[in-house]
Amino acid sequence: MQRSSAGTVWRFVMLLAGALLAACGRAPAPAKPAAPPPLDAFVVSSAEAPRDQVWDGIVEAINETTLAAQTNARVQQLPVDIGDRVARGDVLVRFSDVEQNSGRRSAEAAVAAARANDRQAEANWKRIDGIFARQLVARADLDAATAQRDAARAALTAAQAQLRSAGQLADYTVVRAPFDGVVTQRFVEVGQAVQAGPPQPQPLLALAALDALRAEVSVPQSAVDVIRAHAQATLLLDGGARRVPAASVMVLPTADPVTHTFRVRVGVPAGTAGLWPGMTVKVAFAAGGAQRMQVPTSALVRRGEIDGVYVLGADNSVTLRLVRLGRHDGNDVEVLSGLATGERVARDPDAAVRWLVARHAGKITP
């Protein structure tokens, strides 16, 4: 009985050893390929994109004026201040008008007297003309009546002109807004005496209309031919994230003899928000086209001054690739280096990070 048990154990050991030797002699099983990561990706490609030259410009109002005194008076009311919005016809300044109204009343009296003299001279001429027709007076009497009538008419015309001038001076005591706009400067105070000149009329207020703006850009003479040829520009707002096509591009015909630069006026489309007179703005002028590689800004990973994207390899790996960026174009950005056409990039970098963390933690098996 003991011999039979010992033999059975021996046979089992021999079979197990044979199985181990057979296993050691077999080739290892091939590794299972990694599963594709469940990430939305796009294929990098290059396309024709506009090439431009970017220069700094100054925003200015097309309708901008400085109102000056047109009569000698004292400031009586000043209902507006810097920054106030005004509508066309609103009262901006009121002056004392005692002298002006007195002059207008004197002119009105002079017109009334001249009109009475004119009526009398006209009646006298008609009477003399009728008597002369009956040959009861000499020709010299008719000529004298005619001269008196013409002189009275001229005096009436002069008096009426003087009345209009006096009325205009009285109207100058109220300064009104010539257009809708904003008060940008104020040069006088209530109670201050102003004069219409000489040598210069006293400035009162500066007014600018905000519904019509333009940007004036100084560009070197080496760039003006390209700008004139294409006559297209884009306003770069919010750090380049917002691009607004210019309403017009006009190159002024003469250059500055000192700086040798040309002034270019770029029209700002009506309703463009975020621009005020005096601001600086970057203007991109069209200069032809070029092949550019672009990716959505939402696919970028930004860590300080470093930019990168998650690239999906042919072996279904996901790696962070550093890239060097160029100009922004709306929701896209140009890639200068770090990527090649045909490579796949994850659209959502956060999803790529979550997938990598889960695989590292063993929650995702290759």
C-alpha positions in Angstrom: 0.0 0.0 0.0 2.8 2.4 0.8 4.6 1.5 -2.4 1.5 2.2 -4.5 1.1 5.7 -2.9 4.8 6.6 -3.5 4.6 5.6 -7.1 1.5 7.8 -7.7 3.2 10.8 -6.2 6.3 10.2 -8.3 4.3 10.0 -11.5 2.5 13.3 -10.7 5.9 15.1 -10.1 7.2 13.8 -13.4 4.1 15.0 -15.3 4.3 18.4 -13.7 8.0 18.7 -14.6 7.3 17.8 -18.2 4.6 20.4 -18.4 6.9 23.1 -17.1 9.7 22.1 -19.5 7.2 22.2 -22.4 6.0 25.7 -21.3 9.5 27.0 -21.2 10.2 25.8 -24.7 7.2 27.6 -26.2 7.5 31.1 -27.8 5.9 34.0 -25.8 2.4 35.1 -26.8 2.2 38.3 -28.8 1.3 41.5 -26.9 -2.3 42.7 -27.3 -2.4 46.0 -29.3 -3.5 49.1 -27.5 -7.1 50.1 -27.9 -7.7 53.5 -29.6 -8.4 56.2 -27.1 -12.0 57.4 -27.1 -11.0 61.0 -27.9 -12.4 63.4 -30.6 -9.5 64.4 -32.8 -8.9 66.3 -36.0 -6.2 66.0 -38.7 -3.7 68.8 -39.0 -3.6 70.4 -42.4 -2.4 73.6 -44.1 -4.5 75.9 -46.1 -4.2 79.2 -47.9 -4.6 82.0 -45.4 -4.2 85.7 -45.8 -0.9 87.3 -45.1 -0.9 90.7 -43.5 1.1 93.5 -42.0 0.1 94.8 -38.5 0.6 98.4 -37.5 -0.6 100.5 -34.6 -3.2 103.2 -35.2 -4.9 105.9 -33.3 -8.7 106.0 -33.1 -10.3 109.4 -33.9 -13.7 110.8 -34.5 -14.5 111.8 -38.1 -16.8 114.6 -36.9 -14.8 116.5 -34.3 -14.8 120.2 -33.7 -13.8 122.9 -31.2 -16.6 125.5 -30.6 -15.3 129.0 -30.2 -16.9 132.3 -29.1 -18.4 134.4 -31.9 -19.3 137.4 -29.7 -17.9 139.3 -26.8 -19.8 138.3 -23.7 -19.6 136.6 -20.3 -20.5 132.9 -19.7 -23.8 132.8 -17.9 -24.7 129.1 -18.1 -22.6 126.0 -18.8 -25.0 123.0 -18.5 -22.5 120.4 -19.8 -19.2 119.0 -18.7 -16.5 116.6 -20.1 -17.9 113.2 -20.9 -21.6 114.4 -21.3 -23.5 113.1 -24.3 -25.4 115.7 -26.2 -27.8 115.7 -29.1 -27.8 118.0 -32.0 -29.4 121.4 -31.0 -28.8 121.0 -27.3 -27.7 124.2 -25.5 -24.0 123.9 -24.5 -23.2 127.5 -23.4 -25.3 130.6 -22.7 -23.8 134.1 -22.6 -25.0 137.3 -21.2 -26.9 139.1 -23.9 -27.6 142.6 -22.7 -25.4 144.4 -25.2 -26.5 142.1 -28.1 -30.2 142.5 -27.4 -29.7 146.3 -27.1 -27.9 146.3 -30.5 -30.7 144.3 -32.1 -33.4 146.7 -30.8 -31.4 149.7 -32.1 -31.2 147.9 -35.5 -34.9 147.3 -35.5 -35.6 151.0 -34.8 -33.2 151.9 -37.7 -35.1 149.6 -40.0 -38.4 151.2 -39.1 -37.1 154.7 -39.7 -35.5 153.7 -43.0 -38.8 152.0 -44.1 -40.7 155.2 -43.3 -38.3 157.3 -45.3 -38.5 154.8 -48.2 -42.3 155.0 -48.3 -42.2 158.8 -48.2 -39.6 158.9 -51.0 -41.6 156.5 -53.1 -44.7 158.5 -52.7 -42.9 161.8 -53.5 -41.4 160.2 -56.7 -44.8 159.0 -57.9 -46.3 162.5 -57.4 -43.4 164.2 -59.2 -43.5 161.6 -62.0 -47.3 162.3 -62.5 -46.8 166.1 -62.6 -43.8 165.7 -65.0 -46.0 163.6 -67.4 -48.3 166.7 -67.7 -45.2 168.8 -68.3 -45.8 170.9 -65.2 -42.3 170.4 -63.6 -38.9 170.4 -65.0 -36.8 167.3 -65.7 -34.5 168.2 -62.9 -37.2 167.9 -60.3 -38.0 164.4 -61.5 -34.3 163.4 -61.4 -34.0 164.7 -57.8 -37.1 162.7 -56.7 -35.7 159.6 -58.3 -32.4 160.0 -56.6 -34.1 160.6 -53.3 -36.2 157.4 -53.8 -33.1 155.3 -54.7 -31.2 156.6 -51.7 -34.1 155.7 -49.3 -34.2 152.2 -50.8 -30.5 151.8 -50.3 -30.7 153.1 -46.7 -33.5 150.5 -46.0 -31.4 147.7 -47.4 -28.5 148.7 -45.2 -30.6 149.0 -42.1 -32.1 145.5 -42.8 -28.6 144.1 -43.2 -27.6 145.7 -39.9 -30.6 144.2 -38.2 -29.6 140.7 -39.5 -26.1 141.2 -38.2 -27.3 142.4 -34.8 -29.7 139.4 -34.7 -26.9 137.1 -35.5 -24.8 138.5 -32.7 -27.7 137.9 -30.3 -28.0 134.3 -31.6 -24.3 133.8 -30.8 -25.1 134.2 -27.1 -26.5 130.7 -27.2 -24.2 127.9 -28.4 -25.8 124.7 -29.5 -24.4 121.3 -30.4 -23.9 121.0 -34.2 -24.3 117.2 -34.1 -24.8 114.3 -31.7 -21.7 113.5 -29.7 -19.7 113.7 -26.5 -18.0 116.7 -24.9 -14.3 115.9 -24.8 -12.8 119.2 -23.5 -14.0 122.3 -21.7 -12.1 125.5 -21.9 -14.3 128.1 -20.0 -16.1 128.4 -16.7 -19.2 130.2 -15.6 -18.7 133.9 -15.1 -15.7 134.0 -17.5 -15.5 136.8 -20.1 -14.8 135.6 -23.6 -14.0 137.5 -26.8 -14.5 136.6 -30.5 -11.0 138.1 -31.2 -8.6 139.3 -32.3 -6.2 137.6 -32.5 -8.0 134.3 -31.8 -11.6 133.6 -30.8 -11.9 132.1 -27.3 -12.3 128.2 -27.5 -15.3 127.0 -25.5 -15.9 123.3 -25.8 -14.6 120.4 -27.9 -17.1 117.9 -29.2 -16.7 114.6 -30.9 -19.3 112.3 -32.6 -18.9 108.6 -31.6 -21.1 107.2 -34.3 -18.5 107.7 -37.0 -14.9 106.7 -36.1 -11.7 105.9 -38.0 -8.2 104.8 -37.2 -5.2 106.7 -38.5 -2.1 104.6 -39.1 1.4 105.8 -40.0 3.2 103.2 -42.2 6.6 103.3 -43.8 6.9 104.1 -47.5 8.2 100.6 -48.1 4.8 99.1 -47.2 2.4 101.7 -48.7 2.4 100.2 -52.2 1.2 96.8 -50.9 -1.5 98.5 -48.7 -2.6 100.6 -51.6 -2.8 97.6 -54.0 -5.0 95.4 -51.7 -6.9 98.2 -49.9 -8.2 95.8 -47.2 -7.6 95.9 -43.5 -8.8 94.3 -40.3 -9.1 95.8 -36.8 -7.6 93.5 -34.2 -9.6 94.0 -30.9 -9.4 92.3 -27.5 -5.8 91.2 -28.1 -6.5 89.9 -31.5 -9.4 87.6 -30.4 -11.9 89.8 -32.2 -11.3 90.7 -35.8 -13.4 93.4 -37.4 -13.1 94.1 -41.1 -12.5 97.7 -41.9 -15.2 99.7 -43.6 -12.7 101.5 -45.9 -9.0 102.0 -46.4 -7.6 105.3 -47.8 -3.9 106.1 -48.2 -3.3 109.9 -48.1 -1.4 111.0 -51.2 1.6 112.7 -49.5 4.3 111.5 -47.1 5.7 113.2 -44.0 9.0 114.8 -45.1 10.5 114.2 -41.6 9.5 110.6 -40.9 9.0 109.5 -44.5 5.7 107.7 -43.5 2.3 107.7 -45.1 -0.9 108.2 -43.2 -3.6 105.6 -43.8 -7.2 106.2 -42.7 -9.1 103.0 -41.9 -12.9 103.3 -41.5 -14.4 101.7 -38.4 -17.7 100.0 -39.1 -20.7 101.6 -37.4 -21.7 100.0 -34.1 -18.2 98.6 -33.3 -18.0 98.3 -29.5 -15.0 99.0 -27.4 -13.4 101.8 -29.4 -13.1 105.5 -28.3 -11.3 108.5 -29.8 -7.7 108.6 -28.6 -7.3 104.8 -28.1 -4.6 102.8 -29.9 -5.7 99.9 -32.0 -3.8 97.3 -34.1 -4.7 97.3 -37.7 -3.8 94.3 -40.0 -3.4 95.3 -43.7 -3.8 92.6 -46.3 -0.6 91.7 -48.1 -1.4 88.6 -50.2 -1.7 85.0 -49.1 0.4 82.1 -47.8 0.1 78.5 -46.7 -0.6 78.3 -43.0 -1.1 75.5 -40.5 -3.9 76.4 -38.0 -5.5 74.6 -35.0 -8.4 75.7 -32.8 -7.4 77.7 -29.8 -9.6 75.4 -27.7 -7.2 72.5 -28.4 -4.3 74.3 -26.8 -2.7 73.5 -23.4 -1.2 76.6 -21.9 1.2 76.6 -19.0 2.6 80.1 -18.6 4.7 80.8 -21.7 4.5 77.2 -22.9 1.9 76.1 -25.4 1.2 72.5 -26.4 -1.4 70.1 -27.9 -2.1 66.4 -27.3 -1.1 64.3 -30.3 -2.7 60.9 -31.0 0.0 58.6 -32.4 -0.3 55.8 -35.0 0.1 53.3 -32.2 -2.9 55.0 -30.4 -0.6 56.7 -27.9 -1.5 60.1 -26.5 1.5 62.5 -26.0 1.8 66.2 -25.2 3.6 68.1 -28.0 5.0 71.6 -27.5 4.2 74.0 -30.3 5.2 77.5 -31.3 2.3 79.8 -32.2 1.9 82.6 -34.7 -1.0 85.0 -35.4 -4.5 84.5 -34.1 -7.4 84.4 -36.6 -10.7 84.4 -34.7 -11.1 81.0 -33.0 -8.0 79.5 -34.7 -4.3 80.1 -34.2 -1.3 79.6 -36.5 1.2 76.8 -35.6 4.7 77.7 -36.7 6.5 74.6 -35.5 5.9 71.4 -33.5 3.3 69.8 -35.7 3.2 68.2 -39.1 0.4 67.9 -41.6 -1.5 64.6 -41.3 -1.0 64.3 -37.5 -4.1 63.9 -35.3 -4.7 66.3 -32.4 -7.2 65.9 -29.6 -9.9 68.6 -29.7 -10.5 68.6 -26.0 -7.2 68.7 -24.0 -9.0 68.2 -20.7 -10.5 64.9 -22.0 -7.0 63.8 -23.1 -5.6 64.5 -19.6 -8.5 62.5 -17.9 -7.9 59.6 -20.2 -4.1 59.6 -19.5 -4.7 59.8 -15.7 -7.2 56.9 -15.9 -4.8 54.7 -17.9 -1.9 55.5 -15.5 -4.2 54.5 -12.5 -4.9 51.2 -14.1 -8.6 52.0 -14.8 -8.0 51.6 -18.5 -6.2 48.4 -19.8 -4.2 48.5 -23.0 
